[in-house]
Amino acid sequence: MSEQPATFGAELRRRRTAAGLSLAEFARRVHYSKGYLGKIETGDKPPGADLARRCDAVLDAGGRLVALVAVATNEQPPSPSPSAEPEQDGEVWVMSMEPDGTSRMVPMRRREALTVGAASLLGLSLGTSGASAAAAQQNGTITAFRTLFEQTRKLGQIAGPSVVLPTVIAQTHTLRGMAAKASSPTRVELLRLASRYAEYAGWMTQEAGDDRGSLWWTRTAVDLATAAGDTELKTYALIRQALITLYRDDAAGTIELAQQAQADPATPLRIQGLAALREAQGHALACDPDQCFRALDRAEHLLAKAADETSDGMALGPASVTSHRQQAMVTGWCLHDLGRSEQAGEVLDRQLSLVPDSARRVHARFGARRALAYATAGEVDHAVTLTHQVLNTAEVVDSATIRVDLRRLARSFARYQTHQPVRELFPRLNETLRSPIG
């Protein structure tokens, strides 16, 4: 007869007593009340993921307590990896633009899109002669679209996805149309530019809260890049997909996709380094510090070597901060998931002070993680102050992914709901979380 797995509460009590810690001392270290932890150990209260991470770190359990949370809470297995989702053959996305400035993307079958489009064109025809003429002006056209791409990414740092996406989608479509009328090498350059626009559309679509749309745009970007003979984006797409699994709390899926992105030694060093960072986040989510720090060290080495690689301004990945800064901030991110919240807060304090004020989306993303680290570490008043600062930015750039940490903050603050600064914060925090992403 097979032995039944231990419950979280029973295993927590066994490890705590083996470590020689009284319940009172343990409560002080994890910043939860003695009474609450007692109920966790007896099974009268279910454990949460944040508590499990703190307990795992304090008791040096190597992820074993975190692994028991799924058993204790009867969680369902994570949804399939995005890479396993079938491609929609013949599917297109139609952008609807309303007179009030709002817009939305609607997926439909290609035949249906053609039928609807033909019936609703109100006599407006955008011919191909203008595209052909623009494509013929190779240097000026490509330079202009590259400059526009750089400016669009800067706009994405200070505005929400609803502001950025219409422009990105329109420019992707325009570049693809121009490429169809151009001859090589202009055609190749236009397709490569279109792929970068499409990849950015995928990122902004995820920020808008649409994972399915994000995957569709990423696949489109890969198709465009492949047509241009560019295999780099196909590998980077795995890192983008791993970001979706990360925000689904799917550690195994995140690690698998990130490792796939590093498997080909011909992959550019910078892409390998970014993949190693994503792998580290997956290991941190699984509460495996040894593998996490190995991946972080590998990322640091790869990104340092990649600094010598030449770039034409179309580099994939974060553009608002240096690779070194990105690596350092991801380290802070991982430390929190490993239950080392005090260290995470210190690292993120130091790194965010060096990020330009113009990189608002970066400040909101890692600022939310910093506030969460301090809240988890029991520094509630400081965490409240930091959350107000994050909301000042998050309300402007808006982001479905940033809201993941804001929801975690709301759950963490719920433990202190009678505390006056928390009571004053809650209405604003809840309003931000309830409002539509704009």
C-alpha positions as CSV (number, residue, x, y, z in Angstrom):
1,M,0.0,0.0,0.0
2,S,1.5,3.4,-1.0
3,E,2.1,6.0,1.6
4,Q,-0.2,9.0,1.5
5,P,1.5,12.3,0.9
6,A,1.8,14.6,3.9
7,T,-0.5,17.6,4.2
8,F,0.9,21.0,4.2
9,G,0.1,21.7,7.8
10,A,1.6,18.4,9.1
11,E,4.8,18.9,7.0
12,L,5.1,22.5,8.2
13,R,4.8,21.4,11.8
14,R,7.3,18.6,11.3
15,R,9.9,20.9,9.7
16,R,9.4,23.7,12.2
17,T,9.9,21.5,15.2
18,A,12.9,19.8,13.5
19,A,14.4,23.2,13.1
20,G,13.9,23.9,16.8
21,L,11.6,26.8,16.3
22,S,8.7,27.6,18.6
23,L,5.4,28.6,16.9
24,A,5.9,32.1,18.3
25,E,9.4,32.5,16.9
26,F,8.4,31.0,13.6
27,A,5.4,33.4,13.4
28,R,7.8,36.3,14.0
29,R,10.1,35.2,11.1
30,V,7.3,34.7,8.5
31,H,5.3,37.8,9.6
32,Y,2.1,35.9,10.3
33,S,0.2,35.6,13.6
34,K,0.9,32.6,15.9
35,G,-2.8,31.8,16.0
36,Y,-3.1,31.8,12.2
37,L,-0.1,29.6,11.8
38,G,-1.5,27.2,14.4
39,K,-4.6,26.8,12.4
40,I,-2.6,26.2,9.2
41,E,-0.7,23.4,11.0
42,T,-3.9,21.7,12.3
43,G,-5.5,22.0,8.8
44,D,-8.2,24.4,10.0
45,K,-7.0,27.0,7.6
46,P,-5.8,26.5,4.0
47,P,-2.3,27.8,3.1
48,G,-1.8,30.5,0.5
49,A,1.1,30.6,-2.0
50,D,2.8,33.6,-0.4
51,L,2.7,32.0,3.1
52,A,4.1,28.8,1.6
53,R,7.0,30.6,0.0
54,R,7.9,32.4,3.3
55,C,7.7,29.1,5.2
56,D,9.7,27.3,2.6
57,A,12.5,30.0,2.7
58,V,12.7,30.2,6.5
59,L,12.8,26.4,6.9
60,D,15.1,25.9,3.8
61,A,12.6,23.3,2.4
62,G,13.8,23.6,-1.2
63,G,10.3,24.0,-2.6
64,R,8.8,21.0,-0.9
65,L,6.3,23.1,1.1
66,V,5.3,25.1,-2.0
67,A,4.7,21.8,-3.9
68,L,2.3,20.7,-1.2
69,V,0.1,23.9,-1.6
70,A,-1.5,22.4,-4.7
71,V,-2.5,19.3,-2.7
72,A,-3.7,21.3,0.3
73,T,-5.9,23.6,-1.8
74,N,-7.0,21.0,-4.4
75,E,-5.7,23.2,-7.2
76,Q,-6.2,22.1,-10.8
77,P,-3.2,21.4,-13.0
78,P,-2.0,24.5,-14.9
79,S,-3.5,25.1,-18.3
80,P,-1.6,23.7,-21.3
81,S,1.5,25.5,-22.4
82,P,0.7,28.2,-25.0
83,S,3.0,26.5,-27.4
84,A,0.6,23.5,-27.5
85,E,-2.4,25.6,-28.5
86,P,-3.4,24.9,-32.1
87,E,-3.0,27.6,-34.7
88,Q,-6.2,28.9,-36.2
89,D,-5.9,28.0,-39.9
90,G,-7.4,30.8,-42.0
91,E,-8.1,33.1,-39.1
92,V,-7.6,36.8,-39.3
93,W,-8.1,39.6,-36.8
94,V,-10.1,42.7,-37.8
95,M,-9.6,46.0,-36.0
96,S,-12.8,47.9,-35.4
97,M,-12.3,51.7,-34.8
98,E,-15.2,53.7,-33.3
99,P,-15.9,57.4,-33.7
100,D,-15.2,58.0,-30.0
101,G,-11.6,56.8,-30.4
102,T,-12.0,53.4,-29.0
103,S,-10.9,50.3,-30.9
104,R,-11.0,46.5,-30.5
105,M,-9.7,43.4,-32.3
106,V,-12.2,40.8,-33.5
107,P,-11.0,37.3,-34.6
108,M,-12.9,35.8,-37.5
109,R,-12.5,33.3,-40.3
110,R,-10.8,34.8,-43.4
111,R,-13.8,34.2,-45.7
112,E,-16.1,35.9,-43.1
113,A,-13.8,38.9,-42.8
114,L,-13.7,39.4,-46.6
115,T,-17.5,39.2,-46.7
116,V,-18.0,41.7,-43.9
117,G,-15.3,44.0,-45.2
118,A,-16.7,44.1,-48.7
119,A,-20.1,45.1,-47.4
120,S,-18.9,47.9,-45.1
121,L,-16.2,49.8,-46.9
122,L,-18.3,52.9,-47.5
123,G,-16.5,53.6,-50.8
124,L,-13.0,54.0,-49.2
125,S,-10.3,52.2,-51.2
126,L,-6.7,52.2,-50.2
127,G,-4.9,51.2,-53.4
128,T,-1.6,49.6,-53.9
129,S,0.1,52.2,-56.0
130,G,1.0,54.4,-53.0
131,A,2.5,51.4,-51.2
132,S,4.6,50.5,-54.3
133,A,5.9,54.1,-54.5
134,A,6.8,54.2,-50.9
135,A,8.5,50.8,-51.1
136,A,10.6,52.1,-54.0
137,Q,12.1,54.8,-51.7
138,Q,14.1,52.2,-49.8
139,N,16.3,54.2,-47.5
140,G,13.9,56.9,-46.6
141,T,11.0,54.6,-46.0
142,I,12.8,52.1,-43.9
143,T,14.5,54.8,-41.8
144,A,11.2,56.5,-41.2
145,F,9.5,53.2,-40.1
146,R,12.4,52.4,-37.8
147,T,12.2,55.8,-36.2
148,L,8.5,55.4,-35.8
149,F,9.0,52.0,-34.1
150,E,11.4,53.5,-31.6
151,Q,9.0,56.3,-30.8
152,T,6.1,53.8,-30.5
153,R,8.0,51.7,-28.0
154,K,8.7,54.9,-26.0
155,L,5.0,55.7,-26.1
156,G,4.3,52.2,-24.7
157,Q,6.3,53.1,-21.6
158,I,4.0,56.1,-20.8
159,A,0.6,55.0,-22.1
160,G,-1.8,52.1,-22.0
161,P,-2.2,49.4,-24.7
162,S,-5.4,51.0,-26.1
163,V,-3.3,54.0,-27.1
164,V,-0.5,52.1,-28.6
165,L,-2.1,49.1,-30.3
166,P,-4.0,50.8,-33.1
167,T,-0.9,52.4,-34.4
168,V,1.2,49.3,-34.1
169,I,-1.4,47.1,-35.9
170,A,-1.9,49.7,-38.6
171,Q,1.9,50.0,-39.3
172,T,2.3,46.2,-39.3
173,H,-0.4,45.9,-41.9
174,T,1.1,48.7,-44.0
175,L,4.6,47.3,-43.9
176,R,3.4,43.8,-44.9
177,G,1.5,45.4,-47.8
178,M,4.5,47.4,-48.9
179,A,6.7,44.3,-48.7
180,A,4.4,42.5,-51.1
181,K,5.1,45.2,-53.7
182,A,8.8,45.5,-53.2
183,S,11.8,43.6,-54.5
184,S,14.7,42.3,-52.5
185,P,16.6,43.5,-50.5
186,T,13.9,46.1,-49.7
187,R,11.3,43.4,-49.3
188,V,13.4,41.6,-46.7
189,E,13.9,44.7,-44.7
190,L,10.2,45.6,-44.8
191,L,9.2,42.1,-43.7
192,R,11.7,42.2,-40.8
193,L,10.4,45.6,-39.7
194,A,6.8,44.3,-39.9
195,S,7.8,41.3,-37.7
196,R,9.1,43.6,-35.0
197,Y,5.9,45.6,-35.1
198,A,3.8,42.4,-34.9
199,E,5.9,41.1,-32.0
200,Y,5.4,44.4,-30.1
201,A,1.6,44.1,-30.9
202,G,1.8,40.7,-29.2
203,W,3.3,42.2,-26.0
204,M,0.8,45.1,-25.9
205,T,-2.1,42.6,-26.5
206,Q,-0.9,40.6,-23.5
207,E,-0.7,43.9,-21.5
208,A,-4.4,44.4,-22.5
209,G,-5.3,41.1,-20.9
210,D,-5.7,39.0,-24.1
211,D,-3.4,36.0,-24.0
212,R,-5.0,34.4,-27.1
213,G,-4.6,37.5,-29.1
214,S,-1.0,37.9,-27.9
215,L,-0.1,34.4,-29.1
216,W,-1.8,35.1,-32.5
217,W,0.3,38.2,-33.0
218,T,3.5,36.4,-31.9
219,R,2.8,33.7,-34.4
220,T,2.2,36.4,-37.1
221,A,5.5,38.0,-36.1
222,V,7.4,34.7,-36.5
223,D,5.8,34.1,-39.9
224,L,6.9,37.5,-41.1
225,A,10.4,37.1,-39.8
226,T,10.7,33.7,-41.3
227,A,9.7,35.1,-44.7
228,A,12.5,37.6,-44.2
229,G,15.0,34.8,-43.5
230,D,15.2,35.9,-39.8
231,T,15.1,32.9,-37.4
232,E,15.9,35.0,-34.3
233,L,12.3,35.9,-33.6
234,K,11.1,32.2,-33.7
235,T,13.4,31.6,-30.7
236,Y,12.4,34.8,-29.0
237,A,8.7,33.8,-29.4
238,L,9.4,31.0,-26.9
239,I,10.4,33.6,-24.3
240,R,7.3,35.6,-25.0
241,Q,5.2,32.4,-24.6
242,A,7.0,31.7,-21.3
243,L,5.9,35.0,-20.0
244,I,2.3,33.9,-20.4
245,T,2.9,30.7,-18.5
246,L,4.8,32.7,-15.8
247,Y,1.7,34.9,-15.2
248,R,-0.4,31.7,-15.1
249,D,1.8,30.5,-12.2
250,D,2.9,27.5,-14.4
251,A,6.5,27.1,-13.3
252,A,7.1,23.9,-15.3
253,G,5.8,25.4,-18.5
254,T,7.9,28.5,-18.0
255,I,11.0,26.5,-17.5
256,E,10.4,24.2,-20.4
257,L,9.8,27.0,-22.9
258,A,12.8,29.0,-21.6
259,Q,15.1,26.0,-21.9
260,Q,13.9,25.4,-25.5
261,A,14.9,28.9,-26.3
262,Q,18.4,28.2,-25.1
263,A,18.8,24.8,-26.8
264,D,20.2,26.0,-30.1
265,P,23.8,27.2,-29.7
266,A,23.4,29.3,-32.8
267,T,20.9,31.5,-31.0
268,P,22.3,35.0,-30.4
269,L,23.8,35.5,-27.0
270,R,21.3,38.2,-26.0
271,I,18.3,36.0,-26.7
272,Q,20.0,33.1,-24.8
273,G,20.5,35.5,-21.9
274,L,16.9,36.7,-21.9
275,A,15.8,33.1,-22.0
276,A,18.0,32.3,-19.0
277,L,16.3,35.1,-17.1
278,R,12.9,33.7,-17.9
279,E,14.1,30.2,-16.8
280,A,15.3,31.7,-13.5
281,Q,11.8,33.2,-12.9
282,G,10.3,29.7,-13.5
283,H,12.7,28.1,-11.0
284,A,11.9,30.8,-8.5
285,L,8.2,30.2,-9.0
286,A,8.9,26.5,-8.2
287,C,10.8,27.7,-5.2
288,D,14.1,26.0,-6.4
289,P,16.8,28.5,-5.3
290,D,19.8,26.4,-6.6
291,Q,18.4,26.2,-10.2
292,C,17.2,29.8,-10.0
293,F,20.6,31.2,-9.1
294,R,22.4,29.0,-11.7
295,A,20.1,30.4,-14.4
296,L,20.7,34.0,-13.1
297,D,24.4,33.5,-13.2
298,R,24.2,32.1,-16.8
299,A,22.1,35.0,-17.8
300,E,24.5,37.5,-16.4
301,H,27.4,35.8,-18.3
302,L,25.5,35.6,-21.6
303,L,24.2,39.2,-21.4
304,A,27.7,40.5,-20.6
305,K,29.1,38.8,-23.7
306,A,26.2,40.0,-25.8
307,A,27.1,43.6,-25.0
308,D,29.7,43.2,-27.8
309,E,27.1,42.2,-30.4
310,T,26.2,44.9,-32.9
311,S,22.6,46.1,-33.1
312,D,20.7,48.0,-35.7
313,G,18.1,49.3,-33.3
314,M,15.7,46.4,-33.9
315,A,16.8,44.3,-31.0
316,L,14.1,42.1,-29.5
317,G,13.3,42.4,-25.8
318,P,13.3,45.3,-23.3
319,A,14.4,48.5,-24.8
320,S,13.9,51.0,-22.0
321,V,16.6,49.5,-19.7
322,T,20.0,47.9,-20.2
323,S,20.4,44.1,-20.2
324,H,22.4,44.4,-17.0
325,R,19.7,46.4,-15.3
326,Q,17.1,43.9,-16.5
327,Q,19.1,41.0,-15.0
328,A,19.4,42.8,-11.7
329,M,15.7,43.6,-11.4
330,V,14.7,40.0,-12.4
331,T,17.0,38.9,-9.5
332,G,14.9,41.0,-7.2
333,W,11.7,39.5,-8.7
334,C,13.0,36.0,-8.2
335,L,14.1,36.6,-4.6
336,H,10.5,37.5,-3.7
337,D,9.1,34.3,-5.2
338,L,11.8,32.4,-3.3
339,G,10.4,33.8,-0.1
340,R,13.3,36.1,0.5
341,S,11.2,39.2,0.5
342,E,13.5,41.4,2.5
343,Q,16.4,40.8,0.1
344,A,14.0,41.4,-2.8
345,G,12.9,44.8,-1.5
346,E,16.5,45.9,-1.1
347,V,17.6,44.8,-4.6
348,L,14.6,46.4,-6.2
349,D,15.1,49.6,-4.2
350,R,18.6,49.9,-5.6
351,Q,17.8,49.0,-9.2
352,L,14.6,51.1,-9.6
353,S,16.5,54.2,-8.4
354,L,18.6,53.8,-11.5
355,V,15.8,53.4,-14.0
356,P,14.9,56.5,-16.0
357,D,11.6,58.2,-14.9
358,S,10.4,57.9,-18.5
359,A,10.3,54.1,-18.2
360,R,7.0,54.2,-16.4
361,R,5.9,50.7,-17.4
362,V,9.1,49.3,-15.9
363,H,8.6,51.4,-12.7
364,A,5.0,50.1,-12.4
365,R,5.9,46.5,-13.0
366,F,8.9,46.1,-10.7
367,G,7.5,48.8,-8.3
368,A,4.5,46.6,-7.7
369,R,6.8,43.6,-7.1
370,R,8.8,45.8,-4.6
371,A,5.7,46.8,-2.7
372,L,4.6,43.2,-2.6
373,A,8.0,42.2,-1.2
374,Y,7.8,44.8,1.6
375,A,4.2,43.8,2.4
376,T,5.1,40.2,2.6
377,A,8.1,41.1,4.9
378,G,5.7,42.8,7.3
379,E,6.7,46.4,6.5
380,V,3.1,47.4,5.9
381,D,3.3,51.2,6.2
382,H,6.2,51.3,3.7
383,A,4.4,48.9,1.4
384,V,1.3,51.1,1.4
385,T,3.5,54.2,0.5
386,L,5.1,52.3,-2.3
387,T,1.7,51.0,-3.6
388,H,0.4,54.6,-3.8
389,Q,3.5,55.4,-5.9
390,V,2.9,52.4,-8.1
391,L,-0.8,53.3,-8.7
392,N,0.2,56.8,-9.8
393,T,2.0,55.1,-12.7
394,A,-0.1,51.9,-13.2
395,E,-3.2,54.0,-13.7
396,V,-1.5,55.7,-16.6
397,V,0.2,52.8,-18.4
398,D,-2.3,50.2,-17.3
399,S,-1.5,46.5,-17.7
400,A,-3.1,43.1,-17.1
401,T,0.2,41.7,-16.1
402,I,1.0,44.4,-13.5
403,R,-2.5,43.9,-12.1
404,V,-1.4,40.3,-11.2
405,D,0.9,41.7,-8.5
406,L,-1.6,44.4,-7.5
407,R,-4.1,41.6,-6.8
408,R,-1.5,39.9,-4.7
409,L,-0.9,43.1,-2.9
410,A,-4.7,43.4,-2.2
411,R,-4.7,39.9,-0.7
412,S,-1.6,40.6,1.4
413,F,-3.1,43.9,2.7
414,A,-6.3,42.2,3.6
415,R,-4.5,40.8,6.6
416,Y,-4.2,44.3,7.9
417,Q,-7.6,45.7,6.9
418,T,-8.1,47.4,10.3
419,H,-4.8,49.3,9.9
420,Q,-5.6,52.9,9.0
421,P,-3.2,53.4,6.1
422,V,-4.4,50.1,4.6
423,R,-8.1,51.2,5.0
424,E,-7.3,54.4,3.2
425,L,-5.4,52.6,0.4
426,F,-8.1,49.9,-0.3
427,P,-10.7,52.1,-2.2
428,R,-8.1,53.3,-4.7
429,L,-6.5,49.9,-5.1
430,N,-9.8,48.2,-5.7
431,E,-11.0,50.8,-8.1
432,T,-7.8,50.3,-10.2
433,L,-8.3,46.6,-10.2
434,R,-12.0,46.9,-11.2
435,S,-11.6,49.4,-13.9
436,P,-11.4,48.2,-17.6
437,I,-7.9,48.1,-19.0
438,G,-7.5,51.2,-21.3
